[in-house]
Amino acid sequence: MKLFTVLAGTRRRLGTVLATLGIAIAATAVPTPSAAQSTATLDPASIDRFVRDYLEQTRLPGAVVAVTKGDQVVHTAGYGDTASGQAVTERTRLPVASLSKSMTALAVMQLVEAGKVDLDQPVHRYLPEFTMADRRSQEITVRQVLTQTSGMADSAYPDLTRAQPHTLKEAVAAMREAHLATAPGTRHRYHNPNYFVAARLVEVVSGQPFADYLSAKLFEPLRMTHTASVDTTTEMPDQARGYVRAYGTTFSRPHPRWFTAGGHGVVTTADDLSQWLIAQNNQGVSADGRRIATARTIELTRTPPKAPKDTDYAMGWMRNQQSDGTEEIQHTGQLLTHNSMAILLPDSRIGIAVVTNTGLISGDDAAQLSQGLVDLARGKSPEVAEPFSMTADWVLAALTLLATGLGVRGVLRARRWARHTARRPWWRTVLRLLPQALPILFLTQLASLLGLLMNRSGTLTQTTYAWPALVVCAAAGSLASTAVITARALALVRYRQRARHGAGGDEGDTPFATRDEHQALRPV
């Protein structure tokens, strides 16, 4: 799903959402020191203490962690339970979502090494079936697809709001009616269909199904024996069922069927992720000495393009310069029910991967856990920083109650409002009702507003996974507004009908004369 580049970037976007709602709350939760943490050493015991503290304090249902250094595994482990109630271990298979992109990119780069693909040639040369409703698409190069600078974007082709394909061939064929958002090579836009195209290219050039190619050329050489690429979320363990967070707790939800091959379809374990991290930090060589790519290729997949300059995104990895001068190479992965993050620390050759069974936005757990492990790797005592929603949801709950109370008050006072409004022209009455329609408009446009913040289009149903408390708040405001508008409109109609027929109704009902004036006009 939409890439949240770093933890700080995630919170900036979510802070904007909160500001949009008028919530005066900091988007960054106050970190709580890990009570059991006595040392700042990257070892199995310290990792376990921190992760278990995190699960206890945040009520995270389950997670897997893999930590490596050089060509050695420091620790792999599972914590908590899956949505089906099974204990999570280092061999529990979980979806890693968009961490899959780095694997797809490396598969393409293997074909580049073999001389079968040229990065700077148009994709259409190798994949004639790749056509779009925009002639500029013929200029899209293989490199631009991998660096997500092809010009494709959710704003022009919102793939998650469309009918989901079943195969890579179908996914690429469905793009024939799509337009480009920008000219190829001019802007970076994170867009999953870029990697559908990349995976289909692997199929066509290699002459074998994409999943089979990954297994033969990546997973088997790296001894990733429990790893596979699947086409849809329904093929994932327990059909990708996981958890969403709301009001300080989590509850399980099934995942809707999404097409995932190439972009976010890999399912793996903590043990297998450790082997992937080792190959990345060991210049393409596995723990037992097998080479899957040259050191130059590995470095190229992590090097952002020189143009455009608006991105740090490379090929399935993002390169970030830290304030202390060190670098982090990372990528996040997000489904509606799972989160993941992989981080490479080039200065120490440490690799960290985390997968949690909570979904995007309100389930900010993989990023939080990863950051704590990075601190541990750098000799700092990690702190448990709760996902922002554990605080923000209670503010939204207060707003929900406020909206409900104002709605009840508005309905009860509808007759009084009608009396005060009856003398005014109809257009002024409509203008007074218009503000009441804003919460309704907000609910109908909620998915689009979040899409603008995340550069990722979705539906309102998907938003109920991403941030349930926000949807509840918006729905309560919308229902309250609908009730008030309806009550006021009916009260105004009834009041004017009574006035037209001379019925007094309540004291002061008649808009044309006061009660004393009526008494003065009565015959003696």
Backbone torsions as a table, in degrees:
resi	resn	phi	psi	omega
1	MET	NA	-170.2	-177.5
2	LYS	-56.1	131.0	-176.7
3	LEU	-76.8	122.8	167.3
4	PHE	-94.5	111.5	-166.0
5	THR	-64.6	-50.2	177.7
6	VAL	-141.9	168.7	-178.8
7	LEU	-57.9	-42.0	-179.3
8	ALA	-63.9	-39.4	178.6
9	GLY	-63.6	-38.8	177.4
10	THR	-59.3	-45.5	-176.0
11	ARG	-71.7	-31.2	176.6
12	ARG	-62.9	-44.0	-180.0
13	ARG	-64.3	-43.8	-178.1
14	LEU	-71.1	-30.7	174.0
15	GLY	-62.5	-35.2	177.7
16	THR	-66.0	-39.0	177.4
17	VAL	-61.1	-45.7	-179.4
18	LEU	-63.2	-37.8	178.2
19	ALA	-65.7	-36.6	177.6
20	THR	-59.7	-35.6	179.6
21	LEU	-81.5	-8.9	-177.4
22	GLY	78.5	26.0	-179.1
23	ILE	-91.2	122.2	179.4
24	ALA	-88.6	82.1	-179.3
25	ILE	-147.9	141.8	178.0
26	ALA	-71.8	139.9	-178.3
27	ALA	-78.3	-16.6	179.9
28	THR	-96.9	121.2	179.4
29	ALA	-70.2	150.5	179.0
30	VAL	-75.4	120.6	-178.3
31	PRO	-69.5	146.5	178.5
32	THR	-113.3	126.0	-179.5
33	PRO	-57.0	139.6	176.4
34	SER	-70.3	111.5	-170.1
35	ALA	-58.9	-36.4	-174.7
36	ALA	-86.5	-5.4	-175.1
37	GLN	-78.8	114.1	-179.3
38	SER	-108.7	-19.6	179.8
39	THR	-130.2	169.1	177.6
40	ALA	-121.5	55.6	-178.7
41	THR	-112.9	134.2	179.8
42	LEU	-81.7	85.4	177.1
43	ASP	-137.5	166.3	-176.4
44	PRO	-53.8	-41.3	-177.5
45	ALA	-65.1	-43.6	-179.9
46	SER	-66.9	-40.2	178.3
47	ILE	-62.4	-46.5	-179.9
48	ASP	-60.3	-43.5	-178.6
49	ARG	-61.4	-46.9	-178.5
50	PHE	-63.3	-47.7	-177.0
51	VAL	-65.1	-40.8	179.3
52	ARG	-67.3	-37.1	174.4
53	ASP	-61.1	-41.5	-179.3
54	TYR	-63.2	-46.4	179.7
55	LEU	-60.7	-40.2	-178.1
56	GLU	-67.5	-43.3	-174.9
57	GLN	-78.7	-26.8	-176.3
58	THR	-107.7	-4.9	-177.5
59	ARG	60.4	31.3	174.5
60	LEU	-66.5	126.4	-175.8
61	PRO	-66.8	-44.8	-175.8
62	GLY	-160.6	155.1	180.0
63	ALA	-159.0	155.9	168.4
64	VAL	-124.0	148.9	-177.3
65	VAL	-135.8	137.8	172.7
66	ALA	-130.4	128.6	178.5
67	VAL	-130.7	130.6	179.8
68	THR	-130.9	161.2	173.3
69	LYS	-141.5	117.4	-175.3
70	GLY	62.5	-125.3	178.9
71	ASP	-103.4	20.7	-178.3
72	GLN	-117.1	145.1	173.5
73	VAL	-86.1	121.1	177.1
74	VAL	-80.9	-45.7	-177.9
75	HIS	-168.5	138.8	166.9
76	THR	-131.0	139.4	-177.0
77	ALA	-162.1	160.1	172.9
78	GLY	-123.1	151.9	-175.8
79	TYR	-138.9	145.5	175.9
80	GLY	75.1	-150.7	-174.2
81	ASP	-135.0	158.4	173.4
82	THR	-81.1	172.6	179.3
83	ALA	-65.6	-21.6	178.2
84	SER	-90.2	3.5	175.3
85	GLY	91.6	6.9	179.2
86	GLN	-86.7	142.9	177.4
87	ALA	-64.8	135.1	178.6
88	VAL	-85.2	128.1	177.8
89	THR	-126.7	179.4	178.6
90	GLU	-67.1	-9.4	178.7
91	ARG	-111.9	11.8	176.4
92	THR	-77.0	127.7	-178.6
93	ARG	-83.9	124.5	179.6
94	LEU	-133.2	152.2	176.5
95	PRO	-75.5	137.1	179.4
96	VAL	-103.3	5.0	175.0
97	ALA	53.1	-125.8	-170.5
98	SER	-75.4	-1.6	167.6
99	LEU	-62.2	-17.8	177.4
100	SER	-61.5	-27.5	-174.9
101	LYS	-62.1	-36.4	179.3
102	SER	-65.9	-30.0	178.2
103	MET	-75.1	-40.9	176.3
104	THR	-62.7	-43.6	179.8
105	ALA	-61.4	-41.0	-179.8
106	LEU	-67.9	-33.6	176.0
107	ALA	-61.5	-43.5	176.9
108	VAL	-63.6	-41.7	-178.4
109	MET	-66.6	-28.4	173.5
110	GLN	-63.4	-37.7	176.9
111	LEU	-69.6	-32.1	175.0
112	VAL	-65.5	-44.2	177.8
113	GLU	-59.2	-37.5	-178.1
114	ALA	-77.2	-2.8	179.6
115	GLY	79.5	12.3	-178.6
116	LYS	-91.4	-16.9	-178.8
117	VAL	-137.4	139.7	174.1
118	ASP	-110.1	124.1	-175.7
119	LEU	-58.0	-31.2	-173.4
120	ASP	-102.2	14.6	171.8
121	GLN	-93.9	151.3	177.9
122	PRO	-59.8	141.9	176.7
123	VAL	-56.5	-36.8	-176.4
124	HIS	-57.6	-26.3	179.5
125	ARG	-63.3	-37.8	-179.0
126	TYR	-97.2	-20.8	-175.2
127	LEU	-133.5	75.7	-177.0
128	PRO	-57.4	-24.8	-179.0
129	GLU	-71.4	-13.6	-179.7
130	PHE	-79.5	98.8	176.7
131	THR	-134.4	151.6	179.6
132	MET	-133.5	171.2	-179.9
133	ALA	-82.1	22.1	-179.1
134	ASP	-134.7	118.5	-175.9
135	ARG	-60.0	-26.3	-179.7
136	ARG	-64.2	-18.6	-179.2
137	SER	-62.7	-23.6	178.6
138	GLN	-67.3	-15.2	-179.3
139	GLU	-91.9	-9.9	-175.7
140	ILE	-64.3	125.7	179.9
141	THR	-94.1	167.0	177.8
142	VAL	-61.5	-41.3	179.4
143	ARG	-61.1	-41.3	-178.9
144	GLN	-66.5	-33.8	175.8
145	VAL	-65.3	-45.1	-177.0
146	LEU	-69.9	-34.0	179.5
147	THR	-91.2	3.1	178.4
148	GLN	57.4	42.6	175.0
149	THR	-118.8	26.5	-175.4
150	SER	-74.3	-17.9	-174.0
151	GLY	99.8	-11.9	175.3
152	MET	-75.9	146.0	-178.4
153	ALA	-161.5	160.6	177.9
154	ASP	-61.5	-31.4	-179.0
155	SER	-62.9	-26.8	179.2
156	ALA	-101.7	-26.6	-176.5
157	TYR	-147.5	82.0	-177.7
158	PRO	-75.6	88.9	-169.8
159	ASP	-64.5	-31.5	-177.4
160	LEU	-77.0	-10.2	176.5
161	THR	-96.0	-0.7	-177.1
162	ARG	-103.2	168.8	173.8
163	ALA	-60.4	133.3	-175.0
164	GLN	-84.4	130.8	179.3
165	PRO	-71.5	178.1	-179.6
166	HIS	-114.0	-23.5	-177.9
167	THR	-135.9	165.0	176.5
168	LEU	-63.5	-36.1	178.5
169	LYS	-62.1	-43.6	177.5
170	GLU	-65.0	-40.1	-178.0
171	ALA	-62.3	-41.8	179.1
172	VAL	-72.4	-39.0	179.1
173	ALA	-62.8	-34.7	-178.5
174	ALA	-66.5	-16.9	-177.8
175	MET	-83.1	0.0	-179.5
176	ARG	-63.3	-26.1	-179.9
177	GLU	-95.4	3.4	-176.9
178	ALA	-86.5	151.1	175.2
179	HIS	-109.8	165.5	175.1
180	LEU	-90.2	147.5	176.3
181	ALA	-83.8	-32.8	179.1
182	THR	-142.7	167.9	176.2
183	ALA	-66.9	143.7	179.9
184	PRO	-55.6	134.5	176.0
185	GLY	84.4	2.1	-175.1
186	THR	-103.1	-23.9	-178.9
187	ARG	-143.8	152.0	172.4
188	HIS	-96.3	129.2	175.2
189	ARG	-139.7	117.7	-179.9
190	TYR	-69.1	122.0	-172.8
191	HIS	-153.8	114.7	-176.3
192	ASN	-53.7	-39.7	-179.1
193	PRO	-57.1	-21.2	172.3
194	ASN	-54.7	-41.4	-176.3
195	TYR	-85.6	-16.2	167.6
196	PHE	-65.7	-42.8	178.6
197	VAL	-63.7	-44.1	-179.6
198	ALA	-61.5	-42.4	-179.6
199	ALA	-67.6	-39.4	177.6
200	ARG	-65.1	-36.1	176.4
201	LEU	-60.5	-42.0	177.7
202	VAL	-59.5	-43.6	179.3
203	GLU	-59.2	-50.4	-173.7
204	VAL	-68.6	-44.8	-176.7
205	VAL	-71.6	-39.9	-178.1
206	SER	-80.8	-23.2	-179.7
207	GLY	79.0	18.2	177.2
208	GLN	-141.6	155.8	-179.9
209	PRO	-54.1	145.7	-176.1
210	PHE	-56.5	-46.5	-179.1
211	ALA	-60.8	-38.6	179.1
212	ASP	-67.6	-38.4	179.3
213	TYR	-63.3	-46.5	179.0
214	LEU	-59.4	-42.8	-179.7
215	SER	-62.4	-43.9	-175.6
216	ALA	-75.2	-37.8	-171.7
217	LYS	-100.9	-18.4	-179.7
218	LEU	-120.5	-59.4	-170.5
219	PHE	-69.1	-45.5	-179.4
220	GLU	-66.5	-46.0	177.5
221	PRO	-60.5	-29.7	-179.3
222	LEU	-92.0	5.8	-178.7
223	ARG	60.0	33.7	175.3
224	MET	-89.1	73.3	-168.2
225	THR	-74.6	-14.9	-179.9
226	HIS	-113.2	25.0	-176.8
227	THR	-113.1	141.1	178.5
228	ALA	-153.3	158.8	173.3
229	SER	-106.6	130.6	-179.3
230	VAL	-118.1	160.3	-175.6
231	ASP	-83.8	-30.5	-175.7
232	THR	-141.0	163.8	178.0
233	THR	-66.2	-24.7	179.2
234	THR	-68.4	-17.1	178.1
235	GLU	-91.5	-3.1	179.6
236	MET	-81.1	159.9	178.2
237	PRO	-53.2	129.9	-178.5
238	ASP	55.7	26.3	179.3
239	GLN	54.7	35.8	176.4
240	ALA	65.0	21.6	176.2
241	ARG	-62.7	135.4	180.0
242	GLY	-151.9	-145.2	-173.8
243	TYR	-129.8	153.3	167.8
244	VAL	-123.4	154.3	-176.1
245	ARG	-107.1	137.4	176.4
246	ALA	-154.5	133.2	175.6
247	TYR	52.5	43.6	173.8
248	GLY	80.8	4.4	178.9
249	THR	-135.5	175.8	179.0
250	THR	-126.0	151.1	174.1
251	PHE	-143.6	146.5	-172.6
252	SER	-78.8	147.6	176.6
253	ARG	-145.9	144.2	174.5
254	PRO	-72.8	154.3	179.0
255	HIS	-94.0	134.8	174.6
256	PRO	-65.5	160.1	-178.2
257	ARG	-72.6	118.4	174.3
258	TRP	-120.0	146.8	170.0
259	PHE	-80.2	135.2	-169.8
260	THR	-132.0	-12.4	-171.0
261	ALA	-57.9	131.5	176.9
262	GLY	88.3	-46.0	-176.0
263	GLY	-91.3	-42.3	-175.4
264	HIS	-158.8	46.3	-173.4
265	GLY	-113.3	6.4	-177.3
266	VAL	-82.7	135.4	174.8
267	VAL	-116.7	130.8	-174.8
268	THR	-153.8	-173.3	-178.1
269	THR	-125.2	169.5	176.5
270	ALA	-63.3	-41.7	178.4
271	ASP	-58.5	-45.2	-178.3
272	ASP	-71.0	-36.6	177.3
273	LEU	-60.7	-33.9	179.1
274	SER	-62.7	-36.1	179.0
275	GLN	-69.8	-35.7	176.4
276	TRP	-65.4	-43.4	179.1
277	LEU	-63.4	-40.7	179.1
278	ILE	-61.5	-45.5	179.1
279	ALA	-61.2	-37.4	179.4
280	GLN	-68.3	-39.2	-178.4
281	ASN	-89.6	-0.6	-177.8
282	ASN	-120.0	30.0	174.9
283	GLN	56.1	39.6	174.7
284	GLY	87.8	10.1	-178.8
285	VAL	-110.9	134.7	-178.5
286	SER	-74.4	172.9	-179.3
287	ALA	-61.3	-28.8	180.0
288	ASP	-103.3	18.2	170.5
289	GLY	93.4	7.6	178.8
290	ARG	-84.9	133.0	178.8
291	ARG	-97.5	129.0	177.5
292	ILE	-107.0	-14.4	177.6
293	ALA	-165.7	160.4	178.9
294	THR	-75.2	160.8	177.8
295	ALA	-61.3	-35.8	179.6
296	ARG	-64.3	-40.5	179.1
297	THR	-65.0	-44.8	179.2
298	ILE	-58.8	-43.8	-179.8
299	GLU	-66.0	-37.7	-179.3
300	LEU	-64.3	-36.9	179.9
301	THR	-66.2	-16.2	-179.3
302	ARG	-107.7	5.2	-176.2
303	THR	-104.6	114.9	179.4
304	PRO	-61.9	152.1	178.6
305	PRO	-67.0	154.7	178.5
306	LYS	-70.6	-27.8	177.0
307	ALA	-141.6	140.4	-2.2
308	PRO	-71.1	167.1	-176.0
309	LYS	-96.6	8.7	-176.3
310	ASP	-92.7	18.4	-174.0
311	THR	-147.0	149.5	169.7
312	ASP	-108.9	11.8	-176.9
313	TYR	-82.6	130.9	178.8
314	ALA	-102.5	-111.7	179.3
315	MET	-127.0	84.7	-177.3
316	GLY	81.1	2.5	175.7
317	TRP	-136.3	154.4	173.7
318	MET	-122.1	134.2	-177.5
319	ARG	-103.8	124.6	-176.8
320	ASN	-125.8	131.8	175.1
321	GLN	-89.8	125.7	-178.9
322	GLN	-87.7	163.6	-177.1
323	SER	-63.8	-25.9	179.8
324	ASP	-88.7	7.5	177.6
325	GLY	93.1	-11.1	178.2
326	THR	-81.1	166.3	-179.9
327	GLU	-115.0	149.1	169.5
328	GLU	-127.9	134.4	175.3
329	ILE	-112.0	123.5	-169.7
330	GLN	-151.3	168.7	172.4
331	HIS	-159.2	144.5	175.6
332	THR	-107.9	162.9	175.5
333	GLY	-138.4	137.4	-175.3
334	GLN	-143.6	122.4	164.0
335	LEU	-107.9	178.1	177.5
336	LEU	-69.6	-18.5	-175.6
337	THR	-126.2	1.3	-179.3
338	HIS	-144.5	150.0	176.2
339	ASN	-130.3	148.9	176.1
340	SER	-147.7	161.1	175.1
341	MET	-156.5	138.8	174.1
342	ALA	-124.6	134.9	-179.6
343	ILE	-132.5	132.7	173.3
344	LEU	-112.7	134.6	177.6
345	LEU	-112.1	94.4	-173.6
346	PRO	-58.7	-33.5	-176.7
347	ASP	-65.3	-29.9	-178.3
348	SER	-116.7	-2.8	-178.2
349	ARG	58.4	34.3	176.3
350	ILE	-95.2	138.9	175.6
351	GLY	-121.6	139.1	-178.6
352	ILE	-133.4	131.9	174.5
353	ALA	-136.6	136.4	-179.7
354	VAL	-134.8	136.5	172.6
355	VAL	-129.7	130.6	178.0
356	THR	-122.9	156.0	180.0
357	ASN	-98.8	43.7	168.0
358	THR	-121.5	151.9	-172.7
359	GLY	-90.3	-177.9	-172.9
360	LEU	-67.4	160.3	-179.2
361	ILE	65.2	-76.4	-176.8
362	SER	-73.5	-19.7	176.0
363	GLY	-103.9	75.3	-174.2
364	ASP	-86.4	26.9	-164.7
365	ASP	-74.8	-40.7	-177.1
366	ALA	-61.1	-42.2	178.5
367	ALA	-65.4	-40.6	-179.7
368	GLN	-65.4	-45.4	179.0
369	LEU	-64.3	-42.7	-179.2
370	SER	-61.1	-42.6	-179.9
371	GLN	-63.6	-39.4	177.0
372	GLY	-62.8	-38.5	179.3
373	LEU	-71.7	-32.6	174.2
374	VAL	-63.5	-43.9	176.9
375	ASP	-59.4	-42.8	179.3
376	LEU	-62.6	-40.7	179.7
377	ALA	-65.3	-25.4	-178.8
378	ARG	-99.8	16.9	173.9
379	GLY	82.5	11.2	179.2
380	LYS	-99.3	154.5	174.6
381	SER	-78.2	118.5	-177.7
382	PRO	-70.5	150.3	179.3
383	GLU	-120.5	145.2	176.8
384	VAL	-83.0	108.3	176.8
385	ALA	-103.0	113.5	-177.2
386	GLU	-66.2	145.5	173.4
387	PRO	-54.3	142.0	-175.0
388	PHE	-54.0	-32.3	-174.5
389	SER	-67.0	-22.0	179.9
390	MET	-66.7	-21.7	172.6
391	THR	-98.3	-47.0	-175.1
392	ALA	-62.7	-33.5	-178.0
393	ASP	-62.1	-32.7	179.9
394	TRP	-73.6	-31.4	173.1
395	VAL	-66.2	-42.5	177.0
396	LEU	-64.1	-35.3	177.5
397	ALA	-63.3	-41.4	177.8
398	ALA	-63.9	-40.7	177.9
399	LEU	-66.4	-34.5	177.3
400	THR	-62.9	-46.3	178.2
401	LEU	-64.2	-39.3	178.8
402	LEU	-62.8	-44.9	179.1
403	ALA	-62.2	-41.1	178.5
404	THR	-63.8	-45.0	179.3
405	GLY	-62.9	-42.2	178.4
406	LEU	-65.9	-34.2	177.4
407	GLY	-64.9	-45.4	178.0
408	VAL	-61.9	-44.2	179.3
409	ARG	-61.6	-42.3	-179.5
410	GLY	-64.2	-38.0	178.5
411	VAL	-67.5	-44.4	-178.6
412	LEU	-65.7	-28.1	-178.3
413	ARG	-99.7	14.2	-176.7
414	ALA	-62.5	-39.8	-179.0
415	ARG	-65.8	-40.1	177.9
416	ARG	-63.5	-42.1	178.1
417	TRP	-60.2	-41.0	-179.6
418	ALA	-62.3	-41.1	179.1
419	ARG	-60.7	-41.4	-177.2
420	HIS	-76.3	-17.7	-175.3
421	THR	-101.7	-17.3	-169.4
422	ALA	-59.7	-33.3	-176.6
423	ARG	-77.8	-13.7	-173.6
424	ARG	-83.0	154.5	175.8
425	PRO	-60.2	154.8	-175.7
426	TRP	-60.1	-35.0	-176.4
427	TRP	-69.0	-30.7	176.7
428	ARG	-72.1	-33.1	176.9
429	THR	-65.2	-42.5	178.5
430	VAL	-62.8	-42.8	179.4
431	LEU	-60.9	-36.0	179.4
432	ARG	-70.9	-25.6	179.7
433	LEU	-85.1	-22.4	-175.6
434	LEU	-56.4	-44.3	179.6
435	PRO	-57.5	-29.5	178.6
436	GLN	-65.9	-19.7	-178.8
437	ALA	-84.4	-10.6	-177.3
438	LEU	-61.1	-44.4	176.8
439	PRO	-60.4	-33.3	177.7
440	ILE	-66.4	-44.7	178.0
441	LEU	-61.8	-40.6	180.0
442	PHE	-60.2	-43.7	179.8
443	LEU	-63.7	-44.8	-177.5
444	THR	-66.5	-26.9	-177.8
445	GLN	-104.8	9.3	-174.8
446	LEU	-59.9	-45.7	-179.9
447	ALA	-61.7	-38.9	-180.0
448	SER	-68.1	-38.3	179.4
449	LEU	-65.0	-44.4	176.9
450	LEU	-65.5	-35.8	177.2
451	GLY	-61.1	-38.9	177.9
452	LEU	-64.6	-40.2	-179.6
453	LEU	-68.8	-33.7	-174.2
454	MET	-102.7	-1.8	-173.3
455	ASN	54.4	38.8	-175.3
456	ARG	-147.5	118.0	-176.9
457	SER	-86.2	141.5	177.7
458	GLY	-150.7	-172.0	-179.0
459	THR	-111.2	167.3	178.1
460	LEU	-64.1	-36.1	177.0
461	THR	-60.8	-41.4	177.6
462	GLN	-66.8	-31.4	178.2
463	THR	-66.5	-28.7	177.5
464	THR	-65.2	-23.4	172.7
465	TYR	-80.7	-44.9	-172.3
466	ALA	-64.7	-43.4	-178.8
467	TRP	-152.1	80.5	-175.2
468	PRO	-56.9	-42.1	-176.4
469	ALA	-64.0	-34.3	178.2
470	LEU	-67.5	-40.4	179.0
471	VAL	-66.8	-41.4	177.5
472	VAL	-60.5	-44.1	179.6
473	CYS	-62.9	-46.0	179.7
474	ALA	-64.3	-39.6	179.4
475	ALA	-66.7	-40.4	178.6
476	ALA	-63.2	-43.1	177.3
477	GLY	-63.1	-39.8	179.9
478	SER	-66.7	-44.0	178.7
479	LEU	-65.0	-40.3	178.8
480	ALA	-63.0	-43.2	179.4
481	SER	-65.0	-41.6	178.4
482	THR	-61.6	-42.9	179.6
483	ALA	-64.2	-42.0	-179.4
484	VAL	-66.7	-45.6	179.8
485	ILE	-60.6	-44.6	-179.5
486	THR	-64.0	-47.1	-178.8
487	ALA	-62.1	-42.4	-179.8
488	ARG	-66.8	-41.9	-179.6
489	ALA	-63.4	-44.5	179.7
490	LEU	-65.8	-41.8	179.3
491	ALA	-62.9	-39.1	-179.8
492	LEU	-67.6	-41.6	178.1
493	VAL	-63.0	-47.2	-179.6
494	ARG	-63.1	-41.5	-178.5
495	TYR	-62.5	-44.5	-178.5
496	ARG	-69.9	-33.5	176.5
497	GLN	-64.9	-43.1	178.3
498	ARG	-65.0	-40.4	179.8
499	ALA	-64.3	-38.2	-179.5
500	ARG	-65.5	-33.1	-178.7
501	HIS	-97.9	9.1	175.7
502	GLY	78.0	14.0	179.0
503	ALA	-83.7	131.1	-175.3
504	GLY	-74.5	-41.4	-177.1
505	GLY	67.7	-138.1	-179.1
506	ASP	-71.3	163.0	177.5
507	GLU	-58.0	126.1	179.8
508	GLY	82.8	10.1	-177.0
509	ASP	-64.7	-40.4	-172.1
510	THR	-70.2	124.7	-176.5
511	PRO	-80.4	-11.2	-171.4
512	PHE	-94.9	-17.3	179.1
513	ALA	-158.0	150.6	177.8
514	THR	-76.5	170.8	180.0
515	ARG	-64.2	-41.8	179.2
516	ASP	-64.1	-36.6	179.1
517	GLU	-65.5	-38.7	177.6
518	HIS	-62.5	-42.6	-179.7
519	GLN	-65.2	-37.3	-179.9
520	ALA	-66.3	-27.3	-177.6
521	LEU	-85.8	-11.6	-178.2
522	ARG	-69.7	143.4	178.8
523	PRO	-68.3	144.3	178.8
524	VAL	-78.5	NA	NA
